[in-house]
């Protein structure tokens, strides 16, 4: 291999390393975003369950009022 081929190979390796670093950063950002979405989903599920329980309790009270 002559000097220009070695330099071309070194340039390709440098670009590959830079690309890998960029992908690692993107992957980290995606994982963080996924964690955020999972947290928000969990909170929404809890709020939905709370609302469902309140509505079921109200329906129960309404039915009890109807029977009296």
N, C-alpha and C positions, 0 to 999 in steps of 0.2 A: 504494500500500500504506500502510495506517495503522500506527501504532506497535504495536498488538497483533498484527497479522499478521507484522510484522518480528520481534517477540519470539518468536512461535510458530515461525517459520522458524529463528531463531537457536537455539532450544531443540532443534529437530529436528536441526540440524546438529551441535550439541554431543552429542546422544545418538548420532548416527551416528559421530562421531569416537571417542567412548568405546567403542562397539561394535567399531569397527575395531581399536582398541588391544587390546581384550580378545581378538579373534580372532588378532591377531598374537602375543600371549602364548601362547594355546592352540596355535597353529601351531608356535611355537618349542618348546614342551613336547613336542608330538607328534613333531617332528623329533628331539629329544634322545632320546626314548623309542625311536624307530625305530633310531637309531644304537646305543643300548644293546642292543636286541634283535639287531641285525645282528652286533654284537661277540660277544654270547653264542652266537649261532648258529654263528659261525665257530669259536669255542672248542669247541663241542660236536662240530662236524664233525671238527676235529683230534683230539679225544679218541676219537671213533668210529673214525677211520682208524687211530689207534694201537692201539686194542683189536682191530680187525680184523687188523692186521698181526701182533700177538702171537698171536692165535688161529690164524691161518694158519701161523705158525712152529711152534706147538705141534702142530698137525695134521701138519705135515711131519715133525716129530721122531717122532711116534707111528707114522706110516707107515714111517719108516726103521727103527724098533724092530721093527715087525711083520715086516719083510722079513729081518731078521737072525735 
